[in-house]
Amino acid sequence: MLGIVQTHDDQHGRRGWSAVARLLPALAWLAVIVALTAVSDLPRVPGVSNDAVELGGHFVFFAVLAALVQVGLRHAGWFGEASRLAVAFLMVVAVGFGTEVLQAYLPDREAARVDLAADALGAWIGVLGGAWIGRRRGQDGRSPVSE
């Protein structure tokens, strides 16, 4: 059943609010992303093309979101590692798709496939980065990776 780890259940088999609270940093970061989606005039960086700034922003914001989702899911104990990585990635890509759809209906904004590609790449790197950091810190119940 998707590799769900049965931890943190109460006597009736329900997960407590503490598990949900593990995702609050990801939800706060998601709120920032949604708020920025509605902004029509984003800050400019002198000497750098607006397209590069936008693509870099998409990559970074979605990488951070993916890492926060992956870490939150890990601490909540909701999935085994492989399932957690896939679920976190798919959730964040779905958010990216949603923001692009939203932009299609906002004045002075437009949806772009290249933005969604940057979101997906950022999500992939963020999920892997979150997993790597968790292993390095020994938070997956394993000893830290030695290299």
C-alpha positions as CSV (number, residue, x, y, z in Angstrom):
1,M,0.0,0.0,0.0
2,L,2.4,2.7,-1.3
3,G,4.9,1.9,1.4
4,I,3.1,3.8,4.1
5,V,5.0,3.6,7.4
6,Q,2.6,3.0,10.3
7,T,4.0,5.3,12.9
8,H,2.4,8.0,15.0
9,D,-1.0,6.3,14.9
10,D,-3.3,6.8,17.9
11,Q,-5.3,3.9,19.4
12,H,-7.9,4.2,16.6
13,G,-5.4,4.1,13.8
14,R,-5.6,7.8,13.0
15,R,-2.7,10.1,12.6
16,G,-2.4,13.0,15.0
17,W,-2.2,16.6,14.2
18,S,1.5,16.5,15.0
19,A,2.1,14.6,11.8
20,V,0.2,17.3,9.8
21,A,2.2,20.0,11.6
22,R,5.3,18.6,10.1
23,L,4.1,20.0,6.7
24,L,3.5,23.6,8.0
25,P,6.9,24.9,6.7
26,A,6.0,23.6,3.2
27,L,2.5,25.1,3.4
28,A,4.0,28.5,4.4
29,W,6.4,28.3,1.5
30,L,3.5,27.3,-0.8
31,A,1.7,30.5,0.3
32,V,4.7,32.5,-0.7
33,I,4.7,30.9,-4.2
34,V,1.0,31.4,-4.7
35,A,1.3,35.1,-3.6
36,L,4.1,35.7,-6.0
37,T,2.1,34.0,-8.8
38,A,-0.4,36.8,-8.6
39,V,2.3,39.6,-8.7
40,S,2.5,41.1,-12.2
41,D,5.6,43.2,-11.8
42,L,8.4,41.1,-10.2
43,P,11.7,42.7,-9.1
44,R,14.3,43.1,-11.8
45,V,18.0,42.3,-11.4
46,P,20.3,44.8,-13.2
47,G,22.4,43.2,-15.9
48,V,20.4,39.9,-16.0
49,S,17.6,39.1,-18.4
50,N,14.2,38.9,-17.0
51,D,13.7,35.4,-18.5
52,A,16.8,34.2,-16.6
53,V,15.6,35.7,-13.4
54,E,12.1,34.1,-13.8
55,L,13.5,30.7,-14.7
56,G,16.0,30.8,-11.8
57,G,13.2,31.9,-9.5
58,H,11.0,29.0,-10.6
59,F,13.8,26.5,-10.1
60,V,14.8,27.8,-6.6
61,F,11.3,28.3,-5.2
62,F,10.2,24.9,-6.3
63,A,13.4,23.2,-5.2
64,V,12.8,24.6,-1.7
65,L,9.2,23.6,-1.7
66,A,10.1,20.1,-2.7
67,A,12.7,19.7,0.0
68,L,10.3,21.0,2.6
69,V,7.5,18.6,1.4
70,Q,9.9,15.7,1.4
71,V,11.3,16.4,4.8
72,G,7.7,17.0,6.2
73,L,6.5,13.7,4.8
74,R,9.6,11.9,6.2
75,H,9.1,13.4,9.7
76,A,5.3,12.6,9.6
77,G,6.2,9.0,8.8
78,W,3.7,8.8,6.1
79,F,5.6,6.9,3.4
80,G,8.6,4.7,2.8
81,E,11.5,6.4,1.2
82,A,10.9,5.6,-2.5
83,S,7.2,6.4,-2.2
84,R,7.9,9.6,-0.3
85,L,10.3,10.9,-3.0
86,A,7.7,10.2,-5.7
87,V,4.8,11.7,-3.8
88,A,6.7,14.8,-2.9
89,F,7.9,15.3,-6.5
90,L,4.4,14.8,-8.0
91,M,2.8,17.1,-5.4
92,V,5.2,19.9,-6.2
93,V,4.9,19.4,-10.0
94,A,1.1,19.6,-9.5
95,V,1.6,22.9,-7.7
96,G,3.7,24.1,-10.6
97,F,1.0,23.1,-13.1
98,G,-1.6,24.9,-10.9
99,T,0.4,28.1,-10.8
100,E,0.9,28.1,-14.5
101,V,-2.9,27.6,-15.1
102,L,-3.6,30.4,-12.6
103,Q,-1.2,32.7,-14.5
104,A,-3.0,32.0,-17.7
105,Y,-6.0,33.8,-16.3
106,L,-4.3,36.7,-14.6
107,P,-3.8,40.0,-16.3
108,D,-0.1,40.8,-17.2
109,R,0.9,37.2,-16.6
110,E,1.1,34.2,-18.9
111,A,1.5,30.5,-18.6
112,A,4.7,29.0,-20.1
113,R,5.8,25.4,-20.5
114,V,9.4,26.4,-19.9
115,D,8.4,27.7,-16.4
116,L,6.7,24.3,-15.7
117,A,9.9,22.6,-16.8
118,A,12.0,24.8,-14.4
119,D,9.5,24.0,-11.6
120,A,9.8,20.2,-12.3
121,L,13.6,20.3,-12.4
122,G,13.7,22.3,-9.2
123,A,11.3,19.9,-7.6
124,W,13.4,16.9,-8.6
125,I,16.6,18.5,-7.2
126,G,14.8,19.6,-4.1
127,V,13.4,16.1,-3.4
128,L,16.8,14.5,-3.9
129,G,18.5,17.3,-1.9
130,G,16.1,16.9,1.0
131,A,16.7,13.1,1.0
132,W,20.4,13.5,0.9
133,I,20.4,16.1,3.7
134,G,18.2,13.8,5.8
135,R,20.6,10.9,5.3
136,R,23.6,13.0,6.1
137,R,22.0,14.1,9.3
138,G,20.9,10.6,10.1
139,Q,17.2,11.5,10.3
140,D,15.9,8.5,8.4
141,G,16.7,6.2,11.2
142,R,20.0,5.3,9.5
143,S,23.5,6.3,10.3
144,P,24.8,9.3,8.3
145,V,26.3,8.5,4.9
146,S,30.0,8.5,5.0
147,E,31.9,9.5,1.9
